[in-house]
Amino acid sequence: MAFKFENLRVWEMALDYSLEINKLIKKFPTDEKYVLAQQLQRAADSIALNIAEGSTG
């Protein structure tokens, strides 16, 4: 059984965006990987998570 949000194109796009952010972060200089990279990754992941959470109500 699929969740409602799994059928949303915007949720799929949010997952793709998160993957693109992962690729970008790998190119960051070492000194930026631990603060800025983590913040960017959490922000990108939260898009898909917020869509999923919002669809349950």
Backbone as JSON, one array per atom type, in Angstrom:
{
  "sequence": "MAFKFENLRVWEMALDYSLEINKLIKKFPTDEKYVLAQQLQRAADSIALNIAEGSTG",
  "N": [[0.84, -1.18, 0.0], [0.66, 2.1, -0.94], [1.67, 5.29, 0.26], [-0.13, 8.43, 0.34], [1.45, 10.66, -0.38], [3.46, 9.56, -1.92], [2.58, 9.46, -4.49], [2.69, 12.0, -5.4], [4.03, 14.36, -7.57], [5.6, 16.5, -6.78], [6.77, 15.57, -4.44], [8.43, 13.57, -5.43], [10.14, 15.2, -6.9], [11.32, 16.59, -4.82], [12.81, 14.57, -3.62], [14.63, 14.06, -5.69], [15.9, 16.52, -5.73], [17.17, 16.48, -3.25], [19.04, 14.46, -3.72], [20.6, 15.71, -5.66], [21.68, 17.77, -4.14], [23.25, 16.24, -2.43], [25.2, 15.34, -4.26], [26.36, 17.78, -4.93], [27.42, 18.59, -2.47], [29.5, 16.8, -2.12], [31.47, 17.93, -3.61], [32.33, 20.05, -2.18], [34.78, 22.05, -0.44], [36.95, 20.64, 2.05], [36.87, 21.96, 4.56], [34.34, 23.05, 4.62], [32.57, 20.98, 4.66], [31.47, 20.07, 7.04], [29.89, 21.85, 8.46], [28.36, 23.76, 6.82], [27.62, 21.95, 4.79], [26.18, 19.96, 6.19], [24.03, 21.45, 7.11], [22.81, 22.26, 4.68], [22.11, 19.73, 3.67], [20.26, 18.8, 5.6], [18.25, 20.72, 5.25], [17.47, 20.26, 2.59], [16.55, 17.62, 2.76], [14.42, 18.0, 4.48], [12.4, 19.08, 2.94], [11.12, 17.01, 1.44], [10.33, 15.48, 3.62], [8.56, 17.21, 4.96], [6.53, 17.44, 3.08], [5.56, 14.83, 3.06], [4.7, 14.61, 5.73], [2.73, 16.6, 5.78], [0.82, 15.51, 4.12], [-0.51, 13.61, 5.52], [-2.55, 14.56, 7.03]],
  "CA": [[0.0, 0.0, 0.0], [1.45, 3.32, -1.05], [1.18, 6.49, 0.96], [-0.65, 9.44, -0.6], [2.5, 11.56, -0.87], [4.32, 8.88, -2.89], [2.04, 9.71, -5.83], [2.84, 13.42, -5.71], [5.22, 14.7, -8.37], [6.43, 17.42, -6.01], [7.54, 14.76, -3.5], [9.49, 12.96, -6.23], [11.09, 16.26, -7.21], [12.05, 16.89, -3.58], [13.81, 13.51, -3.47], [15.66, 14.32, -6.7], [16.64, 17.7, -5.27], [18.03, 16.04, -2.17], [20.15, 13.73, -4.34], [21.47, 16.7, -6.3], [22.41, 18.44, -3.06], [24.3, 15.29, -2.02], [26.27, 15.39, -5.26], [27.02, 19.08, -4.8], [28.17, 18.62, -1.22], [30.72, 16.03, -2.3], [32.45, 18.79, -4.26], [32.7, 21.13, -1.26], [36.09, 21.95, 0.21], [36.89, 19.89, 3.29], [36.51, 22.79, 5.72], [32.91, 23.38, 4.57], [31.76, 19.77, 4.64], [30.91, 19.65, 8.31], [28.89, 22.78, 8.96], [27.49, 24.18, 5.74], [27.1, 20.78, 4.09], [25.14, 19.33, 7.01], [22.85, 22.32, 7.12], [22.18, 22.13, 3.37], [21.51, 18.41, 3.54], [19.05, 18.76, 6.43], [17.23, 21.57, 4.63], [16.97, 19.58, 1.39], [15.78, 16.45, 3.21], [13.19, 18.42, 5.17], [11.36, 19.38, 1.95], [10.36, 15.79, 1.21], [9.73, 15.07, 4.89], [7.42, 18.08, 5.23], [5.46, 17.06, 2.14], [5.01, 13.57, 3.58], [3.98, 14.91, 6.97], [1.54, 17.39, 5.46], [-0.17, 14.73, 3.39], [-1.17, 12.66, 6.42], [-3.64, 15.2, 7.75]],
  "C": [[0.88, 1.25, 0.0], [0.82, 4.44, -0.23], [0.74, 7.51, -0.07], [0.47, 10.29, -1.2], [3.4, 10.9, -1.91], [3.83, 9.05, -4.33], [2.19, 11.16, -6.26], [4.14, 13.67, -6.47], [6.16, 15.62, -7.58], [7.28, 16.66, -4.99], [8.7, 14.08, -4.23], [10.56, 13.99, -6.58], [11.92, 16.62, -5.99], [13.12, 15.83, -3.32], [14.96, 13.71, -4.46], [16.54, 15.5, -6.29], [17.62, 17.31, -4.17], [19.25, 15.28, -2.71], [21.13, 14.68, -5.01], [22.29, 17.47, -5.27], [23.53, 17.54, -2.56], [25.48, 15.33, -2.97], [27.07, 16.68, -5.15], [27.91, 19.13, -3.57], [29.48, 17.85, -1.35], [31.84, 16.85, -2.94], [32.92, 19.93, -3.37], [34.13, 20.94, -0.75], [35.92, 21.29, 1.59], [36.43, 20.73, 4.47], [35.03, 23.18, 5.73], [32.0, 22.16, 4.72], [31.03, 19.5, 5.94], [29.87, 20.6, 8.87], [27.89, 23.14, 7.86], [26.85, 22.98, 5.03], [25.99, 20.11, 4.88], [23.87, 20.16, 7.03], [22.1, 22.24, 5.79], [21.47, 20.8, 3.21], [20.23, 18.3, 4.37], [17.93, 19.57, 5.81], [16.63, 20.88, 3.41], [16.11, 18.38, 1.77], [14.45, 16.86, 3.82], [12.07, 18.75, 4.18], [10.49, 18.14, 1.75], [9.67, 15.33, 2.5], [8.51, 15.92, 5.23], [6.25, 17.77, 4.3], [4.78, 15.79, 2.65], [4.18, 13.82, 4.83], [2.69, 15.66, 6.7], [0.45, 16.6, 4.77], [-0.94, 13.77, 4.29], [-2.39, 13.24, 7.11], [-4.9, 15.36, 7.03]]
}
